[in-house]
Amino acid sequence: MATGTKFKLELPSRKVPEVPINLLPREVVGEQRTKKYFGYATVGALGLVLLLVLLSVLQHFKISSEQNTLKQSQARVTTLQGQVGALAPYDQLKRSVEARRATLATALLGDVSWTRFLDDLDHRTPSDSSLQSLSMAAATATTPDGQVSYGTIQYGGKVVDFPGLAGWLDTMSGSKSLHFVYLGTGSRNDTKTPVSFTATANLTAASLSGRCQTETAPCP
């Protein structure tokens, strides 16, 4: 074994924990601690004040925005009130027209369209007959068979023969404007002369003009 050889044994070093040592008196330590906590409280109070200021500013902006919206709404209301005021004469005119229409509707409740009646009569009269007289009267009543009558028609005319007279009655009875068409008189002097006759008919609702009776109906 060689002599003079040196061995060095190194042991792992241990970290000695640091123990805080405060040599200040307790009064000084308590004062420092109080100042520290006071500083925290001051910072917290300042933060709270800043938060309240921020909330106050935001609330102020919100109130200002709502006030602007309110002013705009009030301006629109004022404008609309002006427009309504400008339209007031037209509303009065509309009411006047409606009142006039209601009055006319009552007056024309049983109004007969004589023009349509005569036009239908002209197209419906058979070629082998002719009218000598025609009397028309519009008045609400009841027909002999119990139906509503809006007027009566009195016919006076001539027809070639009695079968022609029967055909005339059937043709008139086919009109929607007429109901209960019946013969009054029918006679002839001889077979070479035409048959003279009188007849009566009652007007139905189809003969009415309908003027002013609905919103879309024409009204004078």
C-alpha positions as CSV (number, residue, x, y, z in Angstrom):
1,M,0.0,0.0,0.0
2,A,1.5,3.4,-1.0
3,T,2.3,5.7,1.7
4,G,1.7,9.4,1.7
5,T,-1.8,9.2,0.0
6,K,-4.3,11.5,1.4
7,F,-8.0,11.0,1.4
8,K,-10.5,13.8,1.7
9,L,-13.9,13.0,2.8
10,E,-16.6,15.6,2.0
11,L,-19.8,15.4,3.8
12,P,-23.0,16.9,2.3
13,S,-23.7,20.3,3.6
14,R,-27.0,20.9,5.4
15,K,-29.0,24.1,4.9
16,V,-29.4,25.6,8.3
17,P,-32.9,27.1,8.5
18,E,-33.0,30.8,8.9
19,V,-34.8,31.9,12.0
20,P,-35.9,35.5,11.9
21,I,-34.6,37.4,14.8
22,N,-36.1,40.7,15.6
23,L,-34.2,42.5,18.3
24,L,-36.6,45.5,18.2
25,P,-38.7,46.1,21.3
26,R,-42.3,44.8,21.2
27,E,-43.7,48.3,21.2
28,V,-41.8,49.1,18.0
29,V,-42.8,45.8,16.4
30,G,-46.5,46.4,17.3
31,E,-46.3,49.9,15.9
32,Q,-44.8,48.6,12.6
33,R,-47.5,46.0,12.4
34,T,-50.2,48.6,13.0
35,K,-48.7,50.8,10.3
36,K,-48.7,47.8,7.9
37,Y,-52.3,47.0,8.5
38,F,-53.3,50.6,8.3
39,G,-51.5,50.8,4.9
40,Y,-53.5,47.8,3.8
41,A,-56.8,49.4,5.0
42,T,-55.8,52.7,3.3
43,V,-55.2,50.9,0.0
44,G,-58.5,49.0,0.4
45,A,-60.4,52.2,1.2
46,L,-58.9,54.0,-1.8
47,G,-59.8,51.1,-4.0
48,L,-63.4,51.2,-2.7
49,V,-63.6,54.9,-3.3
50,L,-62.3,54.5,-6.9
51,L,-64.9,51.8,-7.4
52,L,-67.7,54.0,-6.1
53,V,-66.5,56.9,-8.3
54,L,-66.4,54.6,-11.3
55,L,-69.9,53.3,-10.6
56,S,-71.1,56.9,-10.1
57,V,-69.7,57.9,-13.5
58,L,-71.3,54.9,-15.2
59,Q,-74.6,55.7,-13.5
60,H,-74.3,59.3,-14.6
61,F,-73.7,58.3,-18.2
62,K,-76.7,55.9,-18.0
63,I,-79.0,58.6,-16.6
64,S,-77.7,61.0,-19.3
65,S,-78.5,58.5,-22.0
66,E,-82.0,57.8,-20.6
67,Q,-82.6,61.5,-20.5
68,N,-81.6,61.9,-24.1
69,T,-83.9,59.0,-25.0
70,L,-86.8,60.6,-23.1
71,K,-86.2,63.9,-24.8
72,Q,-86.3,62.2,-28.2
73,S,-89.5,60.4,-27.3
74,Q,-91.1,63.6,-26.1
75,A,-90.1,65.3,-29.3
76,R,-91.7,62.5,-31.3
77,V,-94.9,62.7,-29.2
78,T,-95.0,66.5,-29.9
79,T,-94.6,65.8,-33.6
80,L,-97.3,63.2,-33.6
81,Q,-99.6,65.4,-31.6
82,G,-99.1,68.1,-34.2
83,Q,-99.9,65.6,-37.0
84,V,-103.0,64.4,-35.2
85,G,-104.1,68.0,-34.7
86,A,-103.5,68.7,-38.4
87,L,-105.7,65.6,-39.3
88,A,-108.5,66.6,-37.0
89,P,-110.5,68.4,-39.7
90,Y,-110.3,65.2,-41.9
91,D,-111.5,63.1,-38.9
92,Q,-114.5,65.5,-38.5
93,L,-115.1,65.2,-42.3
94,K,-115.0,61.4,-42.1
95,R,-117.5,61.4,-39.2
96,S,-119.7,63.7,-41.2
97,V,-119.6,61.4,-44.2
98,E,-120.3,58.3,-42.1
99,A,-123.2,60.0,-40.5
100,R,-124.6,61.0,-43.9
101,R,-124.0,57.5,-45.2
102,A,-125.9,56.0,-42.2
103,T,-128.8,58.4,-42.8
104,L,-128.9,57.4,-46.5
105,A,-128.7,53.7,-45.6
106,T,-131.8,54.1,-43.5
107,A,-133.6,56.1,-46.2
108,L,-132.6,53.6,-48.9
109,L,-133.3,50.4,-47.0
110,G,-136.1,49.4,-49.4
111,D,-134.7,51.2,-52.5
112,V,-135.6,49.3,-55.7
113,S,-133.3,49.4,-58.7
114,W,-135.9,50.4,-61.3
115,T,-133.3,50.7,-64.0
116,R,-132.3,47.0,-63.5
117,F,-135.9,46.0,-63.3
118,L,-136.9,47.7,-66.6
119,D,-133.8,46.3,-68.3
120,D,-134.7,42.8,-67.2
121,L,-138.4,43.3,-68.2
122,D,-137.3,44.4,-71.7
123,H,-135.1,41.3,-72.2
124,R,-137.7,39.0,-70.6
125,T,-140.9,40.1,-72.5
126,P,-141.9,37.5,-75.1
127,S,-141.9,38.5,-78.7
128,D,-145.6,37.6,-79.1
129,S,-146.7,40.1,-76.4
130,S,-146.6,43.8,-75.8
131,L,-147.2,46.0,-72.7
132,Q,-149.8,48.7,-72.9
133,S,-149.4,50.0,-69.3
134,L,-147.0,49.5,-66.4
135,S,-147.5,50.7,-62.8
136,M,-144.8,50.4,-60.2
137,A,-144.9,51.1,-56.5
138,A,-142.2,50.4,-53.9
139,A,-143.6,49.6,-50.4
140,T,-142.8,46.9,-48.0
141,A,-145.7,44.5,-47.5
142,T,-146.6,40.8,-47.5
143,T,-147.5,38.7,-50.5
144,P,-150.7,36.6,-50.4
145,D,-148.6,33.5,-49.7
146,G,-146.9,35.2,-46.7
147,Q,-143.6,36.3,-48.2
148,V,-142.0,39.7,-47.9
149,S,-142.8,42.1,-50.7
150,Y,-140.8,45.2,-51.4
151,G,-143.3,46.6,-54.0
152,T,-145.9,45.7,-56.5
153,I,-146.0,45.8,-60.3
154,Q,-149.3,46.2,-62.3
155,Y,-149.1,45.0,-65.9
156,G,-151.5,45.7,-68.7
157,G,-150.8,44.3,-72.2
158,K,-151.8,42.2,-75.1
159,V,-150.7,38.7,-76.3
160,V,-151.5,36.7,-79.4
161,D,-153.5,34.0,-77.7
162,F,-154.2,32.3,-74.4
163,P,-151.2,29.9,-74.7
164,G,-149.1,32.9,-75.2
165,L,-150.5,34.5,-72.1
166,A,-149.6,31.4,-70.1
167,G,-146.1,31.6,-71.5
168,W,-145.9,35.3,-70.5
169,L,-146.8,34.4,-66.9
170,D,-144.3,31.6,-66.8
171,T,-141.6,33.9,-68.2
172,M,-142.3,36.6,-65.6
173,S,-142.4,34.1,-62.8
174,G,-138.8,33.1,-63.8
175,S,-137.4,36.5,-62.8
176,K,-135.5,36.5,-59.5
177,S,-136.9,40.0,-58.9
178,L,-140.5,38.9,-59.0
179,H,-142.6,36.7,-56.8
180,F,-146.2,35.6,-56.8
181,V,-147.0,36.7,-60.4
182,Y,-150.7,36.2,-61.0
183,L,-153.2,37.0,-63.7
184,G,-155.8,39.7,-63.0
185,T,-157.9,39.6,-66.2
186,G,-157.6,38.1,-69.7
187,S,-160.1,38.4,-72.5
188,R,-160.4,38.7,-76.3
189,N,-163.3,39.7,-78.6
190,D,-162.7,36.8,-81.1
191,T,-160.1,34.5,-82.3
192,K,-158.7,37.0,-84.7
193,T,-157.9,39.7,-82.0
194,P,-155.2,39.5,-79.4
195,V,-155.8,38.7,-75.8
196,S,-155.9,41.7,-73.5
197,F,-154.7,41.0,-69.9
198,T,-153.8,42.5,-66.6
199,A,-151.4,41.0,-64.1
200,T,-149.8,41.7,-60.8
201,A,-146.4,40.7,-59.4
202,N,-144.5,41.3,-56.1
203,L,-140.9,42.5,-55.9
204,T,-138.3,40.4,-54.0
205,A,-135.1,41.4,-52.3
206,A,-133.3,40.7,-55.6
207,S,-134.9,43.9,-57.0
208,L,-133.4,46.1,-54.4
209,S,-130.5,48.4,-55.3
210,G,-128.5,47.8,-52.2
211,R,-127.2,51.3,-52.2
212,C,-125.5,52.4,-48.9
213,Q,-126.3,49.1,-47.3
214,T,-122.7,47.8,-47.0
215,E,-119.2,49.4,-46.7
216,T,-118.4,48.6,-50.4
217,A,-121.9,49.4,-51.8
218,P,-122.2,52.5,-53.9
219,C,-123.9,55.4,-52.1
220,P,-125.1,58.6,-53.6
